[in-house]
Amino acid sequence: MTNKENALNWFEIAVSDISRAKKFYESVFDIQMEQTEMMGMQMAFFPSEDMNGKVSGSLVQGPMHKPSTEGARIYLNGNPDLSIALARVESAGGKVLMPKTKISDDVGFMAAFSDSEGNGVALHSNH
């Protein structure tokens, strides 16, 4: 990896019920996710511009994917203000684990929630 490459280029959030998880993330982030079957797995993709160098990812239901609040934690983009997405978490079937919390003036804010599948996920925003 050179210093010009992203440290992260793809993420997958493990789910038990792809339809339920897709509905949860679409509700929280007010997005539409395309769903497909790939390599024996059900996948629903976060919106992205193909091959533009920005990180994207998907929800994945398959034998190698087990939802968990333990392990790696991903931070999803909550800009411009993560309060908007965080306010939708519980009505969409998740649970707020950490309210909006200031990290620092130059880094911004974070929050954490568990999704409809029991995954621990975090949000980050500048404001």
Secondary structure, 3 states (H helix, E strand, C coil): CCCCCCCCCEEEEECCCHHHHHHHHHHHHCCCCEEEEECCEEEEECCCCCCCCCCEEEEEECCCCCCCCCCCCCEEECCCCCHHHHCCCCCCCCEEEEEEEEEECCCEEEEEEECCCCCEEEEEECC
